[in-house]
Amino acid sequence: MSPPPDLLSPVRAPRRPAWAGRNYTLLTGAAVITNLGSHGALIAAAFAVLESGGSGGDVGLVAAARTLPLVLFLLIGGALADRLPRHRVMVAANALNCVSQGAFALLVLAGDPQLWQMMLLTALCGTGTAFFNPAAEGMLLSSVSGEHANRAFALFRMAMNGAGIGGAALGGAMIAAIGPGWVLAVDALAFALAGALRAFLDVGHVADRAPGGGLLADLREGWVEVRTRPWLWSIVLQFSVVVAVVGAAEAVYGPLVARDELGGPAPWGLALALFGVGTIAGAVLMMVWKPRRLLLVGTLCVFPLALPSAGLAVPLPVWALCVVMFVSGAAIEVFGVNWMTTMHQEIPEEKFSRVSAYDWFGSVSMLPLATALAGPAESAFGRAPSLWGCAALVVVGTAAVLFVPDVRNMTRKPPPAKSPQLPTTTESPSPAAV
């Protein structure tokens, strides 16, 4: 009696989903590593300034130094990422981030860092991010198929934001225990490890760019893609306001409220971690929910981003602030997945990075100004009125976008029908093939 066929077949290890290919897996793993380091480093940079004797205005200047290079170099980074192999742009950017954050860590650990030194090193890190973001988003968008885009983007963002939870909570605890310098050193190491993973990305599936105009011609092509789509440029304008005021509230006012009202960096790190927990909840929801009106649902979920600024203005106790951060994190994740899905289905692959660069450029264009003015605004109007102003701008800017017809009417496209595979020869298949 022969054994059952199942006993003769080799044991197979569990396989990842067919849509989670090599590039997608590497991108997800690298994003987890960098988010573990970066979320703690953002808090560490703010407290490094405060511990060196800096004021709220100095914290805003350092935050502005990080975002100003984004405004200056994002468009160039997007054009290069559509012209050069995207993974090489990403690795070079990670190398610059590693060096700049490592130098920042040494400066803080050595003691008595000067404001101009911290601004310079933070600006170098922002420059790396300016070249990295368009290449990374273009690489991610090209790594999944349209049929599985919603699930793939939700899972990627869930993994990335899950790492942010640990990074923020661990970063806050490490700052309280051993100081911000070591958190910055961990961030430098994370960039080195992530860059090594991204060096193995495969760009063979990306068609070679046809020779044409130079950098300006590439930027013009990307601009045409943006200005001919009202849904795209209107939401980019919306987020130029939303990102600016939310960034100012979290980068400048959040650490100050934590220091004066919440008991130090650890509670603020916990609140940021709960924001990350909310993003995971939103991503889990988007793994199974595919709303038909992508941008309408996404835009409605931007309104809760006004809640953290309002919570800091009160200020709420730590547990209530954590609830507010959780809700806003879940809501913005619903927007994020719908936004990426819309970009994936509407933008041609060869223009992903350039359009992404315009998206990033518009979104962060006002952030340096907002973070630089956060300190003077507090001095002129008071901290609570400034935070209430941030919340009001989020609500007004988001409500305005709903008047754009394309935002209300954009719908999810069904996946393309698969044609049956017909035999290419008239020969009968062999028994081995069967």
C-alpha positions as a Markdown table, in Angstrom:
| # | Residue | x | y | z |
|---|---|---|---|---|
| 1 | Met | 0.0 | 0.0 | 0.0 |
| 2 | Ser | 1.5 | 3.3 | -1.1 |
| 3 | Pro | 1.6 | 6.3 | 1.3 |
| 4 | Pro | -0.8 | 9.2 | 0.7 |
| 5 | Pro | 0.5 | 11.7 | -1.8 |
| 6 | Asp | 0.6 | 14.4 | 0.8 |
| 7 | Leu | 3.2 | 12.5 | 2.7 |
| 8 | Leu | 5.5 | 12.4 | -0.3 |
| 9 | Ser | 5.3 | 16.1 | -1.0 |
| 10 | Pro | 7.9 | 18.4 | 0.7 |
| 11 | Val | 6.7 | 20.5 | 3.6 |
| 12 | Arg | 6.3 | 24.1 | 2.4 |
| 13 | Ala | 6.9 | 27.1 | 4.6 |
| 14 | Pro | 4.0 | 29.6 | 4.8 |
| 15 | Arg | 4.2 | 31.9 | 1.8 |
| 16 | Arg | 3.6 | 35.6 | 1.8 |
| 17 | Pro | 0.7 | 36.9 | -0.3 |
| 18 | Ala | 1.4 | 36.9 | -4.1 |
| 19 | Trp | 1.1 | 40.7 | -4.3 |
| 20 | Ala | 3.7 | 41.2 | -1.6 |
| 21 | Gly | 6.7 | 40.8 | -3.9 |
| 22 | Arg | 10.4 | 41.3 | -3.1 |
| 23 | Asn | 10.4 | 45.1 | -3.5 |
| 24 | Tyr | 7.3 | 45.5 | -1.4 |
| 25 | Thr | 8.8 | 43.4 | 1.4 |
| 26 | Leu | 12.1 | 45.2 | 1.4 |
| 27 | Leu | 10.4 | 48.6 | 1.3 |
| 28 | Thr | 8.2 | 47.6 | 4.2 |
| 29 | Gly | 11.1 | 46.3 | 6.3 |
| 30 | Ala | 13.2 | 49.3 | 5.7 |
| 31 | Ala | 10.3 | 51.7 | 6.5 |
| 32 | Val | 9.8 | 49.9 | 9.9 |
| 33 | Ile | 13.5 | 50.4 | 10.8 |
| 34 | Thr | 13.6 | 54.1 | 9.9 |
| 35 | Asn | 10.3 | 54.8 | 11.7 |
| 36 | Leu | 11.6 | 53.2 | 14.8 |
| 37 | Gly | 14.4 | 55.7 | 14.9 |
| 38 | Ser | 12.9 | 58.8 | 13.4 |
| 39 | His | 9.8 | 59.1 | 15.7 |
| 40 | Gly | 12.0 | 59.2 | 18.7 |
| 41 | Ala | 14.5 | 61.5 | 17.1 |
| 42 | Leu | 11.9 | 64.1 | 16.4 |
| 43 | Ile | 11.1 | 64.3 | 20.1 |
| 44 | Ala | 14.8 | 64.1 | 20.9 |
| 45 | Ala | 15.7 | 67.1 | 18.7 |
| 46 | Ala | 13.2 | 69.3 | 20.4 |
| 47 | Phe | 14.4 | 68.4 | 23.9 |
| 48 | Ala | 18.0 | 68.7 | 22.9 |
| 49 | Val | 17.2 | 72.4 | 22.1 |
| 50 | Leu | 15.4 | 72.9 | 25.4 |
| 51 | Glu | 18.1 | 71.2 | 27.5 |
| 52 | Ser | 20.7 | 73.4 | 25.9 |
| 53 | Gly | 18.9 | 76.4 | 27.2 |
| 54 | Gly | 16.8 | 77.2 | 24.1 |
| 55 | Ser | 13.3 | 78.6 | 24.0 |
| 56 | Gly | 10.2 | 77.6 | 22.2 |
| 57 | Gly | 11.2 | 79.9 | 19.4 |
| 58 | Asp | 14.5 | 78.0 | 19.1 |
| 59 | Val | 12.7 | 74.7 | 18.9 |
| 60 | Gly | 10.7 | 76.3 | 16.0 |
| 61 | Leu | 13.9 | 77.4 | 14.3 |
| 62 | Val | 15.4 | 73.9 | 14.4 |
| 63 | Ala | 12.1 | 72.4 | 13.2 |
| 64 | Ala | 12.0 | 75.0 | 10.4 |
| 65 | Ala | 15.6 | 74.1 | 9.4 |
| 66 | Arg | 14.5 | 70.5 | 8.9 |
| 67 | Thr | 11.6 | 71.4 | 6.6 |
| 68 | Leu | 13.1 | 74.2 | 4.6 |
| 69 | Pro | 15.3 | 71.9 | 2.5 |
| 70 | Leu | 12.1 | 70.0 | 1.7 |
| 71 | Val | 10.7 | 73.1 | 0.0 |
| 72 | Leu | 14.0 | 73.8 | -1.8 |
| 73 | Phe | 14.9 | 70.3 | -3.1 |
| 74 | Leu | 11.7 | 68.2 | -3.3 |
| 75 | Leu | 10.9 | 69.0 | -6.9 |
| 76 | Ile | 14.5 | 68.3 | -8.0 |
| 77 | Gly | 14.4 | 65.1 | -6.0 |
| 78 | Gly | 11.2 | 64.0 | -7.8 |
| 79 | Ala | 12.6 | 64.7 | -11.2 |
| 80 | Leu | 15.8 | 62.8 | -10.5 |
| 81 | Ala | 13.8 | 59.8 | -9.1 |
| 82 | Asp | 11.9 | 59.5 | -12.3 |
| 83 | Arg | 15.1 | 59.7 | -14.4 |
| 84 | Leu | 17.6 | 57.7 | -12.2 |
| 85 | Pro | 17.1 | 54.3 | -10.6 |
| 86 | Arg | 14.9 | 55.1 | -7.6 |
| 87 | His | 16.7 | 52.8 | -5.2 |
| 88 | Arg | 20.0 | 54.5 | -5.7 |
| 89 | Val | 18.4 | 57.9 | -4.9 |
| 90 | Met | 16.9 | 56.3 | -1.8 |
| 91 | Val | 20.2 | 54.8 | -0.6 |
| 92 | Ala | 22.2 | 58.0 | -1.2 |
| 93 | Ala | 19.5 | 60.0 | 0.8 |
| 94 | Asn | 19.7 | 57.4 | 3.7 |
| 95 | Ala | 23.5 | 57.8 | 3.8 |
| 96 | Leu | 23.2 | 61.6 | 4.2 |
| 97 | Asn | 20.6 | 61.1 | 6.9 |
| 98 | Cys | 22.8 | 58.7 | 8.7 |
| 99 | Val | 25.8 | 61.0 | 8.7 |
| 100 | Ser | 23.9 | 64.1 | 9.7 |
| 101 | Gln | 22.0 | 62.4 | 12.6 |
| 102 | Gly | 25.2 | 60.8 | 13.8 |
| 103 | Ala | 26.9 | 64.2 | 13.9 |
| 104 | Phe | 23.9 | 65.7 | 15.7 |
| 105 | Ala | 24.1 | 62.9 | 18.3 |
| 106 | Leu | 27.8 | 63.4 | 18.9 |
| 107 | Leu | 27.3 | 67.1 | 19.2 |
| 108 | Val | 24.6 | 66.6 | 21.9 |
| 109 | Leu | 26.5 | 63.9 | 23.8 |
| 110 | Ala | 29.6 | 66.1 | 23.8 |
| 111 | Gly | 27.6 | 68.8 | 25.5 |
| 112 | Asp | 26.9 | 72.5 | 24.9 |
| 113 | Pro | 25.5 | 72.3 | 21.3 |
| 114 | Gln | 25.0 | 75.7 | 19.6 |
| 115 | Leu | 21.7 | 76.6 | 18.0 |
| 116 | Trp | 23.3 | 77.2 | 14.6 |
| 117 | Gln | 25.0 | 73.8 | 14.7 |
| 118 | Met | 21.8 | 72.0 | 15.4 |
| 119 | Met | 20.0 | 73.9 | 12.7 |
| 120 | Leu | 22.7 | 73.0 | 10.1 |
| 121 | Leu | 22.7 | 69.3 | 10.9 |
| 122 | Thr | 18.9 | 69.2 | 11.0 |
| 123 | Ala | 18.9 | 70.9 | 7.6 |
| 124 | Leu | 21.2 | 68.2 | 6.1 |
| 125 | Cys | 18.8 | 65.6 | 7.4 |
| 126 | Gly | 15.9 | 67.4 | 5.8 |
| 127 | Thr | 17.9 | 67.6 | 2.5 |
| 128 | Gly | 18.2 | 63.8 | 2.5 |
| 129 | Thr | 14.5 | 63.5 | 3.1 |
| 130 | Ala | 13.7 | 65.8 | 0.2 |
| 131 | Phe | 15.4 | 63.4 | -2.2 |
| 132 | Phe | 14.2 | 60.3 | -0.5 |
| 133 | Asn | 10.5 | 60.9 | -0.2 |
| 134 | Pro | 9.6 | 61.1 | -4.0 |
| 135 | Ala | 11.8 | 58.2 | -4.9 |
| 136 | Ala | 10.3 | 56.1 | -2.0 |
| 137 | Glu | 6.7 | 56.8 | -2.9 |
| 138 | Gly | 7.3 | 56.2 | -6.6 |
| 139 | Met | 9.0 | 52.9 | -5.7 |
| 140 | Leu | 6.1 | 51.8 | -3.5 |
| 141 | Leu | 3.4 | 52.8 | -6.0 |
| 142 | Ser | 5.2 | 50.7 | -8.7 |
| 143 | Ser | 5.6 | 47.7 | -6.4 |
| 144 | Val | 1.9 | 46.6 | -6.2 |
| 145 | Ser | -0.8 | 45.9 | -8.7 |
| 146 | Gly | -4.0 | 47.9 | -9.0 |
| 147 | Glu | -6.1 | 45.0 | -7.8 |
| 148 | His | -4.3 | 44.8 | -4.5 |
| 149 | Ala | -3.3 | 48.4 | -4.0 |
| 150 | Asn | -5.7 | 49.2 | -1.2 |
| 151 | Arg | -4.7 | 46.3 | 0.9 |
| 152 | Ala | -1.0 | 46.7 | 0.1 |
| 153 | Phe | -0.9 | 50.4 | 1.0 |
| 154 | Ala | -2.9 | 49.8 | 4.2 |
| 155 | Leu | -0.5 | 47.0 | 5.3 |
| 156 | Phe | 2.6 | 49.1 | 4.5 |
| 157 | Arg | 1.3 | 52.1 | 6.4 |
| 158 | Met | 0.2 | 49.8 | 9.3 |
| 159 | Ala | 3.7 | 48.3 | 9.6 |
| 160 | Met | 5.3 | 51.8 | 9.2 |
| 161 | Asn | 3.1 | 53.4 | 11.8 |
| 162 | Gly | 3.3 | 50.4 | 14.2 |
| 163 | Ala | 7.1 | 51.0 | 14.2 |
| 164 | Gly | 6.3 | 54.7 | 15.0 |
| 165 | Ile | 4.5 | 53.6 | 18.1 |
| 166 | Gly | 7.5 | 51.9 | 19.5 |
| 167 | Gly | 9.8 | 54.6 | 18.3 |
| 168 | Ala | 7.8 | 57.4 | 19.9 |
| 169 | Ala | 7.3 | 55.6 | 23.2 |
| 170 | Leu | 10.8 | 54.3 | 23.4 |
| 171 | Gly | 12.2 | 57.6 | 22.4 |
| 172 | Gly | 10.3 | 59.5 | 25.1 |
| 173 | Ala | 11.4 | 57.0 | 27.7 |
| 174 | Met | 15.1 | 57.1 | 26.6 |
| 175 | Ile | 15.1 | 60.9 | 26.6 |
| 176 | Ala | 13.9 | 60.9 | 30.2 |
| 177 | Ala | 16.3 | 58.2 | 31.2 |
| 178 | Ile | 19.6 | 58.9 | 29.4 |
| 179 | Gly | 19.1 | 62.1 | 27.3 |
| 180 | Pro | 18.3 | 62.9 | 23.7 |
| 181 | Gly | 21.8 | 62.3 | 22.3 |
| 182 | Trp | 21.5 | 58.6 | 22.4 |
| 183 | Val | 18.1 | 58.7 | 20.7 |
| 184 | Leu | 19.7 | 60.6 | 17.8 |
| 185 | Ala | 22.4 | 58.0 | 17.7 |
| 186 | Val | 19.9 | 55.2 | 17.4 |
| 187 | Asp | 18.2 | 57.1 | 14.5 |
| 188 | Ala | 21.6 | 57.3 | 12.7 |
| 189 | Leu | 22.0 | 53.5 | 13.0 |
| 190 | Ala | 18.5 | 53.0 | 11.7 |
| 191 | Phe | 19.2 | 55.0 | 8.6 |
| 192 | Ala | 22.3 | 52.9 | 7.9 |
| 193 | Leu | 20.4 | 49.6 | 8.3 |
| 194 | Ala | 17.5 | 50.7 | 6.1 |
| 195 | Gly | 19.8 | 52.0 | 3.4 |
| 196 | Ala | 21.5 | 48.6 | 3.3 |
| 197 | Leu | 18.1 | 46.9 | 2.7 |
| 198 | Arg | 17.1 | 49.4 | 0.0 |
| 199 | Ala | 20.3 | 48.7 | -1.9 |
| 200 | Phe | 18.7 | 45.3 | -2.8 |
| 201 | Leu | 15.6 | 46.8 | -4.5 |
| 202 | Asp | 15.0 | 45.7 | -8.1 |
| 203 | Val | 14.1 | 48.3 | -10.7 |
| 204 | Gly | 14.2 | 46.0 | -13.6 |
| 205 | His | 10.4 | 46.2 | -14.0 |
| 206 | Val | 10.6 | 50.0 | -14.6 |
| 207 | Ala | 10.8 | 50.8 | -18.3 |
| 208 | Asp | 13.7 | 52.9 | -19.4 |
| 209 | Arg | 12.9 | 56.6 | -19.8 |
| 210 | Ala | 12.9 | 57.8 | -23.4 |
| 211 | Pro | 15.6 | 60.5 | -23.9 |
| 212 | Gly | 14.1 | 63.9 | -23.9 |
| 213 | Gly | 14.4 | 67.3 | -22.3 |
| 214 | Gly | 16.4 | 68.1 | -19.3 |
| 215 | Leu | 15.4 | 68.6 | -15.7 |
| 216 | Leu | 13.1 | 71.6 | -16.4 |
| 217 | Ala | 11.2 | 69.6 | -19.0 |
| 218 | Asp | 10.6 | 66.8 | -16.5 |
| 219 | Leu | 9.4 | 69.3 | -14.0 |
| 220 | Arg | 7.0 | 70.8 | -16.5 |
| 221 | Glu | 5.6 | 67.4 | -17.3 |
| 222 | Gly | 4.9 | 66.8 | -13.6 |
| 223 | Trp | 3.3 | 70.2 | -13.2 |
| 224 | Val | 0.9 | 69.5 | -16.1 |
| 225 | Glu | -0.2 | 66.3 | -14.4 |
| 226 | Val | -0.9 | 68.3 | -11.3 |
| 227 | Arg | -2.6 | 71.4 | -12.6 |
| 228 | Thr | -5.0 | 69.4 | -15.0 |
| 229 | Arg | -6.4 | 67.5 | -12.0 |
| 230 | Pro | -8.5 | 69.7 | -9.7 |
| 231 | Trp | -8.8 | 67.0 | -7.1 |
| 232 | Leu | -5.0 | 66.8 | -6.9 |
| 233 | Trp | -4.0 | 70.5 | -6.6 |
| 234 | Ser | -6.9 | 71.4 | -4.3 |
| 235 | Ile | -6.0 | 68.7 | -1.7 |
| 236 | Val | -2.3 | 69.7 | -2.0 |
| 237 | Leu | -3.3 | 73.3 | -1.2 |
| 238 | Gln | -5.4 | 72.0 | 1.7 |
| 239 | Phe | -2.5 | 70.1 | 3.2 |
| 240 | Ser | -0.2 | 73.0 | 2.8 |
| 241 | Val | -2.3 | 74.6 | 5.6 |
| 242 | Val | -3.1 | 71.4 | 7.5 |
| 243 | Val | 0.5 | 70.1 | 7.6 |
| 244 | Ala | 1.8 | 73.6 | 8.6 |
| 245 | Val | -0.4 | 74.1 | 11.6 |
| 246 | Val | -0.4 | 70.5 | 12.8 |
| 247 | Gly | 3.4 | 70.4 | 12.4 |
| 248 | Ala | 3.8 | 73.6 | 14.4 |
| 249 | Ala | 1.5 | 72.3 | 17.1 |
| 250 | Glu | 3.2 | 69.0 | 17.5 |
| 251 | Ala | 6.8 | 70.1 | 17.0 |
| 252 | Val | 6.8 | 73.3 | 19.0 |
| 253 | Tyr | 3.7 | 73.6 | 21.3 |
| 254 | Gly | 3.5 | 69.9 | 22.1 |
| 255 | Pro | 6.9 | 69.7 | 23.9 |
| 256 | Leu | 6.3 | 73.0 | 25.7 |
| 257 | Val | 2.8 | 71.9 | 27.0 |
| 258 | Ala | 4.4 | 68.5 | 28.0 |
| 259 | Arg | 7.1 | 70.3 | 29.9 |
| 260 | Asp | 4.9 | 72.8 | 31.6 |
| 261 | Glu | 1.6 | 70.9 | 32.1 |
| 262 | Leu | 2.0 | 67.1 | 31.5 |
| 263 | Gly | 5.1 | 66.3 | 33.4 |
| 264 | Gly | 7.9 | 66.0 | 30.8 |
| 265 | Pro | 8.8 | 64.2 | 27.6 |
| 266 | Ala | 7.5 | 60.7 | 28.5 |
| 267 | Pro | 3.7 | 61.7 | 28.6 |
| 268 | Trp | 4.1 | 63.5 | 25.2 |
| 269 | Gly | 5.9 | 60.5 | 23.8 |
| 270 | Leu | 3.0 | 58.3 | 25.0 |
| 271 | Ala | 0.5 | 60.6 | 23.4 |
| 272 | Leu | 2.4 | 60.4 | 20.1 |
| 273 | Ala | 2.5 | 56.7 | 20.5 |
| 274 | Leu | -1.3 | 56.6 | 20.8 |
| 275 | Phe | -1.5 | 58.5 | 17.6 |
| 276 | Gly | 0.5 | 55.7 | 16.1 |
| 277 | Val | -1.9 | 53.1 | 17.6 |
| 278 | Gly | -4.8 | 55.0 | 16.0 |
| 279 | Thr | -3.0 | 54.8 | 12.6 |
| 280 | Ile | -2.8 | 51.1 | 13.0 |
| 281 | Ala | -6.5 | 50.9 | 13.8 |
| 282 | Gly | -7.2 | 53.0 | 10.7 |
| 283 | Ala | -5.0 | 50.7 | 8.5 |
| 284 | Val | -6.7 | 47.6 | 9.8 |
| 285 | Leu | -10.0 | 49.1 | 8.9 |
| 286 | Met | -8.7 | 49.9 | 5.4 |
| 287 | Met | -7.5 | 46.3 | 4.9 |
| 288 | Val | -11.2 | 45.3 | 4.6 |
| 289 | Trp | -13.0 | 48.5 | 3.8 |
| 290 | Lys | -12.9 | 49.9 | 0.2 |
| 291 | Pro | -15.1 | 53.0 | 0.1 |
| 292 | Arg | -16.4 | 53.8 | -3.3 |
| 293 | Arg | -15.9 | 57.6 | -3.0 |
| 294 | Leu | -12.2 | 57.6 | -2.2 |
| 295 | Leu | -11.5 | 61.3 | -1.8 |
| 296 | Leu | -14.8 | 62.3 | -0.2 |
| 297 | Val | -14.3 | 59.7 | 2.6 |
| 298 | Gly | -10.7 | 60.7 | 2.9 |
| 299 | Thr | -11.3 | 64.4 | 3.2 |
| 300 | Leu | -14.0 | 64.0 | 5.8 |
| 301 | Cys | -11.4 | 62.1 | 7.9 |
| 302 | Val | -9.1 | 65.1 | 7.9 |
| 303 | Phe | -11.4 | 67.1 | 10.2 |
| 304 | Pro | -10.3 | 65.2 | 13.3 |
| 305 | Leu | -6.7 | 66.5 | 12.9 |
| 306 | Ala | -8.0 | 69.7 | 14.5 |
| 307 | Leu | -8.5 | 67.7 | 17.8 |
| 308 | Pro | -4.9 | 67.5 | 19.0 |
| 309 | Ser | -4.3 | 71.3 | 18.8 |
| 310 | Ala | -7.6 | 71.8 | 20.6 |
| 311 | Gly | -6.6 | 69.2 | 23.3 |
| 312 | Leu | -3.2 | 71.0 | 23.8 |
| 313 | Ala | -5.0 | 74.3 | 24.1 |
| 314 | Val | -7.2 | 73.3 | 27.0 |
| 315 | Pro | -4.9 | 71.4 | 28.0 |
| 316 | Leu | -6.5 | 68.0 | 28.4 |
| 317 | Pro | -5.1 | 65.5 | 31.0 |
| 318 | Val | -2.8 | 62.9 | 29.6 |
| 319 | Trp | -5.4 | 60.1 | 29.2 |
| 320 | Ala | -7.8 | 62.4 | 27.3 |
| 321 | Leu | -5.0 | 63.7 | 25.1 |
| 322 | Cys | -4.1 | 60.1 | 24.3 |
| 323 | Val | -7.8 | 59.4 | 23.2 |
| 324 | Val | -7.8 | 62.5 | 21.0 |
| 325 | Met | -4.5 | 61.5 | 19.4 |
| 326 | Phe | -5.8 | 57.9 | 18.8 |
| 327 | Val | -8.9 | 59.2 | 17.0 |
| 328 | Ser | -7.0 | 61.6 | 14.8 |
| 329 | Gly | -4.4 | 58.9 | 14.0 |
| 330 | Ala | -7.1 | 56.5 | 12.8 |
| 331 | Ala | -8.9 | 59.2 | 10.8 |
| 332 | Ile | -5.8 | 60.4 | 9.0 |
| 333 | Glu | -4.8 | 56.8 | 8.1 |
| 334 | Val | -8.1 | 56.4 | 6.3 |
| 335 | Phe | -7.3 | 59.5 | 4.3 |
| 336 | Gly | -3.7 | 58.3 | 3.6 |
| 337 | Val | -4.7 | 54.9 | 2.2 |
| 338 | Asn | -7.5 | 56.4 | 0.0 |
| 339 | Trp | -5.1 | 59.1 | -1.2 |
| 340 | Met | -2.4 | 56.6 | -2.2 |
| 341 | Thr | -5.0 | 54.4 | -3.9 |
| 342 | Thr | -6.2 | 57.4 | -5.9 |
| 343 | Met | -2.7 | 58.4 | -6.9 |
| 344 | His | -2.0 | 54.8 | -7.9 |
| 345 | Gln | -5.1 | 54.5 | -10.2 |
| 346 | Glu | -4.9 | 58.0 | -11.7 |
| 347 | Ile | -1.2 | 58.8 | -12.2 |
| 348 | Pro | 1.0 | 57.1 | -14.9 |
| 349 | Glu | 3.8 | 55.0 | -13.4 |
| 350 | Glu | 6.6 | 56.9 | -15.2 |
| 351 | Lys | 5.4 | 60.1 | -13.5 |
| 352 | Phe | 4.9 | 58.8 | -10.0 |
| 353 | Ser | 7.9 | 60.4 | -8.4 |
| 354 | Arg | 7.4 | 63.8 | -10.0 |
| 355 | Val | 3.8 | 64.0 | -9.0 |
| 356 | Ser | 4.6 | 62.8 | -5.6 |
| 357 | Ala | 7.3 | 65.6 | -5.4 |
| 358 | Tyr | 4.7 | 68.2 | -6.2 |
| 359 | Asp | 2.4 | 66.6 | -3.6 |
| 360 | Trp | 5.1 | 66.7 | -0.9 |
| 361 | Phe | 6.3 | 70.2 | -2.0 |
| 362 | Gly | 2.8 | 71.7 | -1.7 |
| 363 | Ser | 2.1 | 69.9 | 1.6 |
| 364 | Val | 5.3 | 71.1 | 3.4 |
| 365 | Ser | 5.7 | 74.5 | 1.6 |
| 366 | Met | 4.3 | 76.4 | 4.6 |
| 367 | Leu | 5.7 | 74.2 | 7.4 |
| 368 | Pro | 9.0 | 76.0 | 7.8 |
| 369 | Leu | 7.2 | 79.4 | 8.1 |
| 370 | Ala | 4.6 | 78.0 | 10.5 |
| 371 | Thr | 7.2 | 76.3 | 12.8 |
| 372 | Ala | 9.4 | 79.4 | 12.8 |
| 373 | Leu | 6.5 | 81.7 | 13.6 |
| 374 | Ala | 5.1 | 79.4 | 16.3 |
| 375 | Gly | 7.3 | 80.9 | 19.0 |
| 376 | Pro | 6.6 | 84.6 | 18.1 |
| 377 | Ala | 2.8 | 83.7 | 17.8 |
| 378 | Glu | 2.9 | 82.4 | 21.4 |
| 379 | Ser | 4.6 | 85.5 | 22.6 |
| 380 | Ala | 2.1 | 87.8 | 20.8 |
| 381 | Phe | -1.2 | 85.9 | 21.3 |
| 382 | Gly | -0.5 | 83.3 | 24.0 |
| 383 | Arg | -0.1 | 79.6 | 23.7 |
| 384 | Ala | -3.7 | 78.6 | 24.0 |
| 385 | Pro | -5.1 | 81.1 | 21.4 |
| 386 | Ser | -2.3 | 80.1 | 19.0 |
| 387 | Leu | -3.4 | 76.4 | 19.4 |
| 388 | Trp | -7.0 | 77.3 | 18.9 |
| 389 | Gly | -6.0 | 79.1 | 15.7 |
| 390 | Cys | -4.3 | 76.0 | 14.5 |
| 391 | Ala | -7.4 | 73.9 | 15.0 |
| 392 | Ala | -9.6 | 76.5 | 13.2 |
| 393 | Leu | -7.3 | 76.5 | 10.2 |
| 394 | Val | -7.6 | 72.7 | 9.9 |
| 395 | Val | -11.4 | 72.9 | 9.9 |
| 396 | Val | -11.7 | 75.8 | 7.4 |
| 397 | Gly | -9.1 | 74.4 | 5.0 |
| 398 | Thr | -10.7 | 71.0 | 4.9 |
| 399 | Ala | -14.2 | 72.4 | 4.5 |
| 400 | Ala | -13.1 | 74.4 | 1.5 |
| 401 | Val | -11.9 | 71.3 | -0.4 |
| 402 | Leu | -15.4 | 69.7 | -0.3 |
| 403 | Phe | -16.6 | 72.4 | -2.7 |
| 404 | Val | -14.4 | 70.8 | -5.5 |
| 405 | Pro | -16.6 | 68.4 | -7.5 |
| 406 | Asp | -13.8 | 66.0 | -8.3 |
| 407 | Val | -13.2 | 65.5 | -4.6 |
| 408 | Arg | -16.8 | 64.7 | -3.9 |
| 409 | Asn | -17.2 | 62.5 | -7.0 |
| 410 | Met | -13.9 | 60.6 | -7.4 |
| 411 | Thr | -14.7 | 56.8 | -7.4 |
| 412 | Arg | -12.7 | 53.7 | -7.1 |
| 413 | Lys | -12.1 | 52.0 | -10.4 |
| 414 | Pro | -12.8 | 48.2 | -10.6 |
| 415 | Pro | -9.7 | 46.0 | -11.3 |
| 416 | Pro | -9.1 | 45.2 | -15.0 |
| 417 | Ala | -10.7 | 42.0 | -16.2 |
| 418 | Lys | -8.2 | 39.2 | -16.6 |
| 419 | Ser | -8.2 | 37.7 | -20.1 |
| 420 | Pro | -8.1 | 33.8 | -20.3 |
| 421 | Gln | -4.7 | 32.4 | -21.0 |
| 422 | Leu | -4.8 | 30.6 | -24.4 |
| 423 | Pro | -2.3 | 28.0 | -25.5 |
| 424 | Thr | 0.4 | 29.4 | -27.8 |
| 425 | Thr | 1.0 | 26.2 | -29.7 |
| 426 | Thr | -1.2 | 23.4 | -31.2 |
| 427 | Glu | 0.8 | 20.7 | -29.4 |
| 428 | Ser | -0.8 | 18.7 | -26.6 |
| 429 | Pro | 0.7 | 19.2 | -23.2 |
| 430 | Ser | 3.1 | 16.5 | -21.9 |
| 431 | Pro | 2.2 | 14.4 | -18.9 |
| 432 | Ala | 5.0 | 16.2 | -17.0 |
| 433 | Ala | 3.5 | 19.6 | -17.7 |
| 434 | Val | 0.1 | 18.3 | -16.5 |
